[in-house]
Amino acid sequence: IIIGYSDFKLRQLIENLDFILAYLTLAKFKPIGGILKRGMADIKDLHLKTSESTSLPVMEKTPK
């Protein structure tokens, strides 16, 4: 999911990411959003990538 572009300020990227995570996890955005029934527990990892970079982990859950 694209959350922004390289010319975005950090604040814009964080706000976009926050909205996207809320959209994917909150039932109030159904029927299109709210598709992750267990909320953030359904997200295993997040990576940040530009068109010319490798994917860098932002969040990774450790296996139980």
C-alpha positions, 0 to 999 in steps of 0.5 A: 500500500502506498502511503506517500511519496519521497517529497512528503514530510515525515509528518505527512507519512505518519498521518497517512500510515496512521489513517491506513492502519485505522482504515484496515483495522476499525469496523466503522470503515466496513464494508470496504475497510475494517477487514482485519478482524483482530486489528493490529494483531493481524499485521505481521510486519510493516516495511518502508520502501522507495522506488529505488531502495530495498524494503526496510522493516519498520515493524516486525512481530517476533514469533511466539 
